[in-house]
Structures are given as structure tokens and as C-alpha cells.
């Protein structure tokens, strides 16, 4: 690591894990790798499903793979077509339909990849989804205050943030040219520390220089760790 890098820090927190996962990790010689895998799945979910970023590909140990298009058979990964950042961003309605179909297909046929070593994602964000989130969140909570009273806090938090992004995209969809991304950037995730201070660091760097990048990074710096923690809590609850 060098000075001046833009880093997101995600510390290992035993309190975020279910009792079942804690037992699995206890005494395991590779507990750090198991936890890193959970973090990487959560990071991808936060960026693609909550912030609605496009993910073109993933590089794992210098091998380029498409994160959303992987099938696994006896540990062998098959590579399919990559997403093209140059293609115009689909409308929100098209995106919802595709996401729903992809989610069903993924649940039925795709085993999640095991992330190991250093993992790199290439992302694109198409709108300023970090602007005005607090105001939109407050509006959504006001509208659904009564119906949300019995919901699980963790699930509600993730769903709320996804709805906040959708509301911002709807507001911004009528304005501006969406034929090209606002910012293209990459995440490099890797493990640091020993058994007592395990952390995942994510190095964030623009693929193309953009004046908005630093502003966006400062948002990600706090948002991603919080949402990753919520994702891990939620995924453990569903085991």
C-alpha cells in the first residue's frame, strides 16, 4: 500500500455473524478466507443491487471472470459474455425486470464463486446516487412508517437503501445523457492483518479521471462498510 491511496476499510466483526457461522469459523485454519469470501459477496451485492452500478467483470488472482455470469461445476468456472460499459444504461423498468429474471436464474442454477486472494471488480455508476440520499430516505420512511413497524431492522435497512437509489434514479432519469457512465472505477479487495486484526481493504481507483470521483469515494468510504455488515447479518439469518 502506498500513501495517497483511496482505501475502504472493512474490519472483521464477530458480532455480525450468526452462531452457526461462528461455530464454522471457530478453530478453522482458513477462517480469514471464509470471512473474506462473505465480504466479497456482500460488496458485489451492495454495489450492483443497492447502488445499481454496472459490473463489467471481476479479476481474481489475475484471472478475469464475469462475476454475474459464473456457473460452477466441480470447482471449474465458465466464463460468459462481459457487460459493455459503452452500451447505454437500461431504463429503470428494464433493469428491474432483468434483475428479477437474473435473481431467479441465479437461485436455481448458479453456485456462488469462492473469492480468494486479491479480487478486482470493474464498476460503472450512471447517476449521482450518493446525492440527496438522506432526504429521500426520510421521505420513504415517512410514507411507509406504519407498514414497516413489524419488519426486521436488517432487512428493512437494505431494502430501504435500494429503494432510495431507485427513487434517485427515477428523479434523474429524465435529465442528462445516460449513454455513457458518469464514473468508471475499480475495486481491488484484499485481506490484511493477522488472526487478531483481520480486515478487508478495498483500494478504489478511477478507470478514467473524473472530477466527481473523490466526492463519490468519500460516500463509498462510509456507506460500503455499513451495508456490507448488514448484508452479512442478513445472509447469516437466512442460513
N, C-alpha and C positions, 0 to 999 in steps of 0.2 A: 504494500500500500504506500502511496506517496501523498505528500501534503497537497491540499487543494482538491482532492477527490470528493465527489458528491456521494456520500455513503448513507444508506439506511440501515439502522441497527435493530435487529430483532433478537433479544435475549431469550435464552431457554427459561421457561417458566413452568415448573412442575404443577403449579396450581391450575393451569389451563387444561390439564389433561385429565381424562376420566380415570377412575380407579382401575379399570381394565387395562388401559394403556400404560398406567404407572407400573402395574404388575408385569406387563410385557417388557418394559424398559429396564426394570429392576434387575441388576446383575447381568444385563446383556452387554457383551463386549462391543456391540455396534449401536448402542443406544443413540449416539450422536447422529449417525447416518439415518436411523429410523426417524428421528425428530426432524432432521434436515429435509427428508422426503415430504413429511407433513407440511413443513413450512413452504416448500416449493409449490406443492399443490395449492395451498392457500393463496400464495402470491399470485399464481396464474388466475385463480378464481376472482380475486379482488380486482385485478387489472382488466380482465376480459368481461366478467359478468356484472361487476358492480360499477366500475368506471367506464365500461363499454369501449375499451381500447381494442384495436385490432392487433392480433398476434400473428406475425408473419411466419416465424419459425423459432425453434429452440435449438441451441447448440449445447450438447452435453459431452464434456471431455473432448472438445474439438470436433465432435461429430454432429453435423447439422440434421435436425429432425423437425418435423412439424408437430408441435405439442398437441394440437386439437385433432390430429388425424392419425394417431398411432393405434395400431392393433398389436396385440402381443400374443405370441404362441410359443410356449416353451422358452420364454425369455428372448425371442427374436422379434425385433421391431421392424415393421414395414413402413416405409416412407411413402406418403402420398403427396398430392399437389399442394404447393405453398399458396398462401394468400398473397395477392399482389397489392402493395401499398399504393401503386399508381392508379388502381381502379377506384372509381367514385364510390364513396361511402354509401351503403344501402340506407334506405329510409328507415325510420324507427319501427314502422309497422312490419317491413320486410325483415328487419333484424330480429324482432320478437318471434316471428313465425319460424325463421331459420334456427333461432336459439332453442325453441321448443322442440323442433324436429331433431336437432342435434343432441339435445339432452336425452330424449327417448332412445335414440340410437346408441348413445354412449352408455346408457344404463344397461341396455340389452346386450351389447356386443363388445365393448371396449374395456380392456383392463388398463387401469391407470399405470403409467410408466413409473419405474423406480428412479428417482433423481439421485445422482451420485456425483461426487467430485465438484467441479465448477460448472454451473448451469447458466447459459445466456439466453435471454429472450429478446426478440426484436419487436418493439411495440410502436403503434401509431395512435395518437389521440387526435380526434377530429374537431372537437369543440372545447371551449373553456369550461370543462366540467368541474373545475375547482372554484369557480366564481359563484358567489351567492348561495352556497350550499346551506348555510345556517338559516337564512331566510326561508328557503324552500322547505327545509326540514321542519321548521316551526309551522309553516302553513299546512304541511301534510299531517303533522301530529295533531293540529287543531281540528282538522276535518275528520280524523279517524280516532279521536280520543276515546270515545265511548266503546267502539268496537274492538279496540286493541287492549282493553282492560284485562282480559284473561290470557293474552298471548305470552309466550316465553320471551323474556327480555333479549336473549342472544339472537334468536331467530328474527324478532322484530327489528333489532338493530341492523342486521344485514339486509333485510328486505327493505327497510326504510332508506338506507343509503343507495340501494339500487333504484328505488323509486325517485329519490332526489335527482340522481343522474338522468333518468328518463324525463323528468319534468324539465330539467335544464336543457336537454337536447331538443325537446319539443318547442321550448321558447326560442332556441337559437336556430332551429332547422330552417325557418323561413328567411333567415338573414345570412348573407355571406355565401361564398363558393365552397362547397364541400367536395369538389372534385379531387382535392389533394389534402393530405393530413395537415393539421396545424403544427404538430411536433412529431418527429420520428426520433426514437431514442432506444437505448438498450439497457437491460438489467443484467449484471453479472453477479450471481449469487454464489457464496462460498462459506464454508464453516471456518470459524476461528476459535481460539481458546482451547482449554483442556476440559476435563470432566467437570471441574468446579465452576468454570465460567464460559460454558458453551454459548456461542452466538452465531447467528447467520448475518453476514454483512451483504448488502446489495450495493454494488457500485453502479451508479446511474450516470449515463453519458449520452449527449445528443448525437444522433447519427448525422444530422445536418445542423449547422449552427442556427440558433433561433433565439431572438431576444426574450421570448416568453419562457425559455427553458428553466432558468433559475427560479422564477416565480412558481412554476409548476413543480419543480423539485422540492421546494420548501413545503408545499402542500403534501406531497407524497411522503416526505420525511416523517411526518406525524401520523398521517392517515393510514398508510400501509401497515405499520406495526400494530395499530389498534385493530384494524379489520382482520389481519392475519390471526391475531389472538382470538377474535370472535369466531372465525372460520374453524379453527382447531377445536374450540369448545363445542361448536355445533356438530362437526363431523364426529367427534367422540361421543356425543349424545346419541347419534344415530347408529352407532356400532351395536 
